[in-house]
């Protein structure tokens, strides 16, 4: 008999359940049916092969038509003009899915975006719109914005214009300006869509003429906008000047890279303009007074340094708490540019995320610990995987060097490191320096060293740390990904979990092995804890690691499947890959599988 649960609880269950299981849950009882059907049809994708079926009115058992009222988000991808060549087809689509609130539309044709030419008015409830289409010029974009003015509920707009090279089109350098956006087009967009709260637009900015600065001083602010994302192919003080006047209530700002094959430095920034830019921004009455989250590079493609942006934040007393500074070029100059961006807001910085797209960049973690006294979260990650080298205590392409440990404990509580080559000594330094550390996640982190090759054991010492959550997965020792993990705690976090059949001695040792779980059709990656006698076998194995590893290599990886993961019964084969030994005072929760790491 099914449980009589409130709809609020059922909705939460339906929201996290696998979509493939929702239809089965809907058949349990009448009370469950509507909630789980709503969840199943909540997001619906339409592709070319489904369009004709939907438009077929003779299908009495058309399941899409019967459940169209449940669709909340509609995704239309790669539907060419020939598939919906009649205006009536679009009108019917709007009639069938008249109640949608989210729409994602991807155009896959060299023709003008078809939906953009039609009447948007039937979708009166549409609040979130994402359009991906071919690069449009300023006139076409204005035409699009005029059409979107018929959407009274639109508050979130994402415009992703594909570059011409996506379609293998040859074009002259003179055409590049046609793909950029003058500030007057941004103005027209806000005039046509006055209720926008979120804007994400990737067409590049066009330089603002000096004569337009006085006009910009008199623009009407878009008070409803709280979050924006813009392309940084071209950026300078005049554009920052415009954005500061246009968005006085902005809380989050992101400058991201475009999809262009070759972003050109068409205008080289002159260092002589630095003081002029500072003075221009100083004439503002306010400078993003509500800003809390910032995502930038150290500089734009045209060479404008973002340090001017951060200096201006300091000058106006604005203290963002979460800052991401991405670095695209290596060398001492990049370290200097990185520090020039963050140091002006060092006192307020609580969350720092760093992204790098090049190898061999070193930045001592001690810089963060000493320079940012109120830092709460530190994330190192890379956007594009590549071979990297982070020597001497590193995190996400950055080297972390162990300095003399001061007495004052740092505020850092969360550390996230991914796609890096690291040294184990950094963790002992962090343990002694950051006594409040509660959450650590390591993903795709490689550790090297002659001792690791001889012993097969990576020891991460954090003797002063009491963690609530530890996440370790895709950890690599030299050339092999580790599948065995051992957690040794000097303090107990939960007496009930110390099962004598799984743990031994007063040191509270727990051993885990990640494996391929084929008990269900999806073949998930899971982990299990070997029994006490299995742990003793593993300990003996590592006492003579070099000999045993060479012996087992003769037998290969029997049963290997899915990215090197073996089934549980082959756990001994994975001993040759090495083991991670994590020593700390206590760890309340630990995870070794990506699907369980949050």
C-alpha positions in Angstrom: 0.0 0.0 0.0 1.4 3.4 -1.0 2.2 6.0 1.7 -0.3 8.9 2.0 2.2 11.7 1.6 1.6 15.4 1.3 2.1 16.8 -2.2 5.0 18.9 -1.0 6.9 15.8 -0.1 5.9 13.9 -3.2 7.1 16.9 -5.3 10.5 16.8 -3.7 10.8 13.0 -4.3 9.8 13.5 -7.9 12.3 16.3 -8.3 15.3 14.1 -7.4 14.1 10.7 -8.8 15.5 9.3 -12.0 13.3 10.4 -15.0 13.3 6.8 -16.3 11.6 5.7 -13.1 9.0 8.5 -12.8 6.4 6.7 -15.0 6.6 3.6 -12.8 6.1 5.7 -9.7 3.1 7.4 -11.2 1.3 4.0 -11.4 1.6 3.3 -7.7 -1.7 5.0 -6.7 -4.0 7.9 -7.8 -2.4 10.2 -5.2 1.0 9.8 -6.8 0.0 9.9 -10.4 -0.4 13.6 -11.1 2.7 14.6 -9.2 5.0 12.2 -10.9 3.5 12.8 -14.4 4.1 16.5 -13.8 7.7 15.8 -13.0 8.2 13.6 -16.0 6.9 16.1 -18.5 8.3 19.1 -16.6 11.1 19.4 -19.1 10.4 18.3 -22.7 12.9 18.2 -25.6 11.7 18.5 -29.2 14.0 17.3 -32.0 13.4 17.2 -35.8 12.1 13.6 -35.7 9.5 14.4 -33.1 8.1 17.6 -34.7 5.9 15.8 -37.3 4.5 13.5 -34.7 3.5 16.5 -32.5 1.8 18.3 -35.4 -0.2 15.3 -36.4 -3.7 16.0 -35.3 -5.0 12.6 -36.5 -3.1 10.8 -33.7 -5.8 10.3 -31.1 -3.4 8.7 -28.7 -0.7 11.4 -29.1 0.9 11.3 -25.7 2.7 14.6 -26.2 -0.6 16.4 -26.8 -2.3 14.8 -23.8 0.5 15.9 -21.5 1.4 19.3 -23.1 -0.3 21.1 -20.2 2.3 19.6 -17.8 5.3 21.0 -19.8 7.0 23.8 -17.8 10.3 23.9 -19.8 10.5 23.3 -23.6 13.8 22.6 -25.3 13.8 22.9 -29.2 17.1 21.8 -30.7 18.3 21.6 -34.3 15.0 22.1 -35.9 15.6 23.4 -39.4 13.4 25.8 -41.4 12.2 22.9 -43.6 10.9 21.1 -40.6 8.6 24.0 -39.7 8.4 25.9 -42.9 4.8 27.1 -42.5 3.9 29.9 -40.0 0.9 27.8 -38.9 3.3 25.2 -37.6 4.8 27.6 -35.2 1.4 28.9 -34.2 0.3 25.4 -33.4 3.5 24.8 -31.4 2.7 27.9 -29.4 -0.9 26.7 -28.9 0.0 23.3 -27.7 2.6 24.5 -25.3 1.0 27.8 -24.3 1.7 27.4 -20.6 5.5 27.1 -20.7 7.6 29.3 -18.6 11.1 28.3 -19.9 12.2 28.0 -23.5 15.5 27.0 -24.9 15.8 27.3 -28.7 18.8 26.2 -30.7 18.9 27.2 -34.4 20.8 24.9 -36.7 20.6 26.6 -40.1 22.3 29.3 -42.0 18.9 30.9 -42.5 17.7 33.6 -40.2 16.5 32.2 -36.8 13.0 31.1 -37.8 11.3 31.5 -34.4 12.7 35.0 -34.0 10.7 36.1 -37.0 7.3 35.1 -35.6 4.9 36.4 -33.1 6.0 35.7 -29.5 2.8 37.0 -27.9 1.1 33.6 -27.4 3.7 32.7 -24.7 2.5 35.2 -22.2 3.8 33.2 -19.2 7.3 32.8 -20.6 9.8 34.1 -18.1 13.1 32.4 -19.1 14.3 32.4 -22.7 17.6 31.1 -24.1 18.3 31.5 -27.8 21.3 30.0 -29.6 21.6 31.1 -33.2 24.0 32.4 -35.9 25.8 35.6 -35.1 23.4 38.5 -35.8 24.3 42.1 -36.7 23.1 45.1 -34.7 20.0 45.6 -36.9 18.9 42.0 -36.6 19.4 42.0 -32.8 17.2 45.1 -32.5 14.6 43.3 -34.6 14.7 40.3 -32.2 14.4 42.5 -29.1 11.4 44.2 -30.6 9.8 40.8 -31.1 10.6 39.8 -27.5 8.8 43.0 -26.3 5.6 41.0 -26.7 6.6 38.7 -23.8 5.2 40.5 -20.7 6.7 38.0 -18.2 10.2 37.8 -19.6 12.8 38.3 -16.8 15.7 36.0 -17.8 17.3 36.2 -21.2 20.3 34.3 -22.5 21.5 35.1 -26.0 24.2 32.8 -27.4 25.2 33.7 -30.9 27.2 31.1 -32.7 30.3 32.4 -34.6 30.5 32.2 -38.3 33.3 29.6 -38.3 30.8 27.1 -36.8 29.3 26.9 -40.2 32.7 26.9 -42.1 31.9 30.3 -43.5 34.8 32.4 -44.9 34.7 36.0 -43.9 37.0 39.0 -44.0 38.4 40.7 -41.0 36.2 43.6 -41.8 33.2 41.5 -41.0 34.4 41.1 -37.4 32.9 44.5 -36.3 29.6 43.4 -37.7 29.5 40.7 -35.0 30.0 43.2 -32.3 27.4 45.2 -30.4 27.3 49.0 -29.9 25.9 50.3 -26.6 22.8 51.7 -28.3 21.7 48.1 -29.1 22.0 47.2 -25.4 19.8 50.3 -24.7 17.2 49.2 -27.2 17.1 45.8 -25.6 16.2 47.3 -22.2 13.7 49.6 -23.7 11.9 46.7 -25.4 12.3 44.3 -22.4 12.1 46.5 -19.3 11.5 43.7 -16.7 14.7 41.8 -17.2 16.4 40.6 -14.0 19.0 38.3 -15.6 21.0 38.9 -18.8 23.6 36.6 -20.4 24.8 37.8 -23.8 27.8 36.7 -25.7 28.1 39.1 -28.7 31.2 41.2 -28.2 31.1 44.9 -27.4 32.0 47.5 -29.9 34.3 50.4 -28.8 32.3 53.4 -27.4 33.2 56.7 -29.2 34.5 59.3 -26.8 31.8 61.7 -27.9 29.1 59.2 -26.5 30.4 59.4 -22.9 28.2 62.5 -22.1 25.2 60.8 -23.7 25.8 57.7 -21.5 25.7 59.9 -18.3 22.0 60.5 -19.0 20.8 57.0 -19.8 17.9 55.4 -17.9 19.1 52.8 -15.4 17.8 49.2 -15.6 17.0 48.9 -11.9 15.5 45.4 -12.2 18.8 43.8 -13.4 20.7 42.0 -10.7 22.9 39.6 -12.7 24.7 39.9 -16.0 27.1 38.0 -18.1 29.0 39.6 -21.0 31.7 38.7 -23.5 35.1 40.2 -22.7 36.6 40.1 -26.2 36.6 43.9 -26.0 36.3 45.8 -22.8 37.6 49.1 -21.5 36.8 51.8 -19.0 34.1 53.3 -21.2 32.1 50.1 -21.2 32.6 49.6 -17.4 31.4 53.2 -17.1 28.3 52.4 -19.1 27.6 49.2 -17.1 28.0 50.9 -13.8 25.4 53.6 -14.8 23.0 51.1 -16.4 22.9 48.5 -13.6 23.0 50.2 -10.2 21.4 47.2 -8.4 23.7 44.6 -9.9 24.7 41.8 -7.5 26.6 39.4 -9.8 28.7 40.1 -12.9 30.5 37.6 -15.1 32.8 38.4 -18.1 33.3 35.2 -20.2 35.2 34.2 -23.3 33.4 34.0 -26.6 33.2 31.0 -29.0 35.4 32.8 -31.6 38.2 30.7 -33.0 40.7 33.5 -32.7 40.0 36.4 -30.5 42.0 39.3 -31.9 43.6 42.1 -30.0 42.3 44.6 -32.5 42.9 47.5 -30.2 46.0 47.3 -27.9 45.5 49.0 -24.6 47.9 51.8 -23.9 49.3 52.0 -20.4 49.3 55.8 -20.8 45.5 55.6 -20.5 45.6 53.9 -17.1 45.2 57.2 -15.1 42.6 58.5 -17.6 40.5 55.4 -17.0 40.7 55.7 -13.3 39.7 59.3 -13.5 36.7 58.5 -15.8 35.3 55.9 -13.4 35.9 58.3 -10.4 33.4 60.7 -11.9 30.6 58.2 -11.1 28.3 58.8 -8.1 28.4 55.1 -7.3 30.1 52.0 -8.6 28.1 48.7 -8.4 27.1 49.3 -4.7 25.3 46.0 -4.4 27.9 43.8 -6.0 28.7 40.6 -4.1 29.9 38.2 -6.8 32.5 38.9 -9.6 34.0 36.7 -12.3 36.7 38.2 -14.5 40.1 37.6 -16.1 43.2 39.5 -15.3 42.6 41.4 -18.5 40.4 41.5 -21.6 41.4 40.3 -25.0 42.2 43.9 -26.1 44.6 44.2 -23.2 42.5 46.3 -20.7 43.6 45.4 -17.2 40.8 44.4 -14.8 42.9 45.7 -11.9 41.4 49.1 -12.8 37.9 47.6 -12.1 39.0 46.2 -8.7 40.8 49.4 -7.8 37.6 51.3 -8.5 35.6 48.9 -6.3 38.0 49.7 -3.4 37.8 53.4 -4.1 34.0 53.3 -3.8 34.1 51.1 -0.7 32.4 48.1 -2.5 33.3 44.7 -0.9 32.4 41.7 -3.1 32.6 38.4 -1.2 33.0 35.9 -4.0 35.6 36.6 -6.7 36.9 34.5 -9.6 39.9 35.7 -11.4 40.8 33.5 -14.4 44.4 33.5 -15.8 45.1 32.7 -19.5 48.9 33.4 -19.7 51.8 32.2 -17.6 54.8 33.9 -16.1 55.6 36.4 -13.4 53.5 39.1 -15.1 50.4 36.9 -14.7 51.1 36.5 -11.0 51.5 40.2 -10.6 48.2 40.9 -12.6 46.4 38.3 -10.5 47.5 39.9 -7.2 46.7 43.4 -8.5 43.1 42.3 -9.0 42.6 40.6 -5.7 44.6 42.6 -3.2 42.4 45.8 -3.3 39.5 43.7 -2.0 41.6 41.4 0.2 39.8 42.2 3.5 36.3 41.5 2.2 37.2 38.4 0.1 35.4 35.3 1.4 35.1 33.0 -1.6 37.9 32.8 -4.2 37.8 30.7 -7.4 40.8 30.4 -9.7 40.8 29.0 -13.2 43.9 28.6 -15.4 44.3 27.5 -19.0 48.1 26.9 -19.2 50.7 24.6 -17.6 53.4 25.3 -15.0 51.9 28.1 -13.1 53.0 28.5 -9.5 51.3 30.4 -6.8 52.1 29.6 -3.2 48.9 28.9 -1.2 50.6 30.9 1.6 49.8 34.0 -0.5 46.1 33.3 0.0 46.4 32.4 3.6 48.4 35.5 4.5 46.9 38.0 2.1 43.2 37.2 2.5 42.5 36.9 6.2 38.7 36.4 5.9 38.8 33.8 3.1 36.1 31.2 3.7 36.3 29.1 0.5 39.1 28.5 -1.9 38.6 26.8 -5.2 41.3 25.9 -7.8 40.1 24.5 -11.1 40.8 24.4 -14.8 38.3 25.0 -17.6 40.3 23.1 -20.3 42.0 19.8 -19.3 45.6 19.6 -20.3 48.9 18.3 -18.9 49.9 20.5 -15.9 52.7 20.7 -13.4 52.1 22.1 -10.0 55.2 21.6 -8.0 55.7 21.8 -4.2 52.2 21.9 -2.7 49.8 22.7 -5.4 46.2 23.1 -6.2 44.6 23.3 -9.6 47.6 24.3 -11.6 49.0 26.4 -8.8 52.0 25.4 -6.6 51.4 25.6 -2.9 54.6 26.1 -0.9 54.9 25.5 2.8 56.1 28.6 4.6 56.8 29.2 8.3 53.6 28.6 10.2 52.3 31.7 12.1 50.3 31.3 15.3 47.1 32.9 14.1 44.5 30.4 12.7 43.0 31.3 9.4 39.3 31.4 8.6 39.4 29.0 5.6 36.6 26.3 5.9 36.2 24.9 2.4 38.9 23.8 -0.1 38.2 22.5 -3.6 41.1 21.4 -5.8 40.7 19.9 -9.3 42.8 19.0 -12.4 46.1 19.6 -10.7 49.4 18.1 -10.0 50.1 18.5 -6.3 52.5 17.8 -3.5 51.3 16.1 -0.4 53.1 18.5 2.0 50.6 21.3 1.4 47.9 19.5 3.4 50.0 19.3 6.6 50.6 23.1 6.3 46.9 23.7 5.8 46.0 21.5 8.8 48.3 23.6 11.1 47.4 26.9 9.6 43.6 26.5 9.0 42.1 25.0 12.1 38.6 25.7 11.0 38.8 23.6 7.8 35.6 21.5 7.5 35.2 20.5 3.9 37.8 19.3 1.3 37.3 18.0 -2.2 40.0 16.7 -4.5 39.1 15.8 -8.0 41.6 14.8 -10.8 44.6 15.6 -8.7 47.9 13.9 -9.5 50.7 13.3 -7.0 54.2 12.4 -8.1 57.3 11.3 -6.2 59.9 8.5 -6.1 58.7 7.4 -2.7 55.2 6.8 -4.1 56.5 4.6 -6.8 58.4 2.5 -4.2 55.7 2.2 -1.6 52.4 2.7 -3.6 51.2 4.8 -0.7 50.2 8.5 -0.8 50.0 9.9 2.8 48.0 13.1 3.3 48.7 14.3 6.8 46.2 16.7 8.4 46.8 16.0 12.1 44.9 19.0 13.4 41.9 18.8 11.2 38.4 17.8 12.1 36.4 17.5 8.8 32.7 17.2 8.3 33.1 16.2 4.6 36.0 14.7 2.6 35.6 14.0 -1.1 38.4 12.1 -3.0 37.9 10.8 -6.5 40.0 10.5 -9.6 43.2 10.7 -7.5 46.2 9.7 -9.5 49.6 8.4 -8.3 52.1 8.9 -11.1 50.3 7.1 -13.9 47.5 5.2 -12.2 44.2 6.3 -10.8 43.8 5.0 -7.2 40.9 2.8 -6.3 41.8 2.1 -2.6 41.4 4.7 0.1 42.2 4.5 3.8 41.0 7.0 6.4 42.8 7.0 9.8 41.2 9.1 12.6 42.8 9.9 15.9 39.5 11.0 17.3 36.1 9.3 16.8 33.3 11.2 15.1 30.7 8.6 15.7 31.1 5.6 18.0 28.3 3.7 16.3 30.3 3.4 13.0 33.3 1.7 14.6 32.2 -1.8 13.7 34.9 -4.2 15.0 34.5 -6.3 11.8 35.4 -3.3 9.6 37.8 -1.2 11.8 40.8 -2.1 13.9 42.5 -0.7 16.9 42.1 2.7 18.6 43.2 4.6 15.5 39.8 4.1 13.8 41.0 2.9 10.5 38.5 2.6 7.6 39.4 1.2 4.3 37.3 1.6 1.1 37.5 0.4 -2.5 35.8 2.0 -5.5 34.5 -0.4 -8.0 32.0 -1.0 -10.9 28.6 -1.9 -9.5 26.7 -3.9 -12.1 23.8 -4.8 -9.9 21.6 -2.4 -11.9 21.4 -1.6 -15.6 23.2 1.7 -15.3 26.4 0.2 -14.0 27.3 2.9 -11.4 30.6 3.5 -9.7 30.3 2.6 -6.1 32.5 1.9 -3.0 32.5 -0.7 -0.3 34.5 -1.4 2.9 36.6 -4.6 2.9 36.5 -6.8 6.0 39.2 -6.8 8.7 41.1 -9.8 7.2 41.0 -8.1 3.7 42.5 -4.9 5.2 45.3 -6.9 6.8 46.0 -8.5 3.4 46.2 -5.1 1.8 48.6 -3.9 4.5 50.9 -6.9 3.9 50.7 -6.2 0.2 52.1 -2.6 0.6 55.0 -3.8 2.8 56.4 -5.4 -0.3 54.7 -3.2 -2.9 57.4 -3.2 -5.6 57.7 -7.0 -5.7 54.0 -7.7 -5.6 53.1 -5.1 -8.2 55.5 -6.5 -10.7 54.2 -10.0 -10.0 50.5 -9.0 -10.6 51.2 -7.0 -13.7 51.9 -10.3 -15.4 48.3 -11.2 -15.1 46.9 -7.9 -16.5 43.7 -6.3 -15.4 41.2 -9.2 -15.6 37.6 -8.0 -15.6 38.5 -4.4 -16.4 35.6 -2.3 -17.7 34.5 1.3 -17.9 37.4 3.7 -17.5 39.6 1.3 -15.6 37.1 0.4 -12.9 36.9 -3.3 -11.9 34.0 -5.1 -10.3 34.1 -5.6 -6.6 35.4 -9.2 -6.7 38.6 -8.0 -8.4 39.5 -5.6 -5.6 42.9 -7.2 -5.1 43.9 -6.3 -8.6 43.4 -2.6 -7.8 46.0 -2.8 -5.0 48.8 -2.4 -7.6 47.4 1.1 -8.4 48.3 2.4 -4.9 46.4 3.6 -2.0 45.6 7.1 -0.5 46.1 7.2 3.3 44.4 10.2 4.8 45.3 11.0 8.4 43.3 13.5 10.4 41.8 14.0 13.9 38.3 13.1 12.5 36.3 12.8 9.3 32.5 12.6 9.7 31.6 11.9 6.1 33.8 10.7 3.3 33.0 9.9 -0.4 35.1 8.3 -3.1 32.6 8.4 -6.0 31.8 11.4 -8.1 28.0 10.7 -8.1 28.0 10.9 -4.3 30.3 13.9 -4.0 28.4 17.2 -3.3 
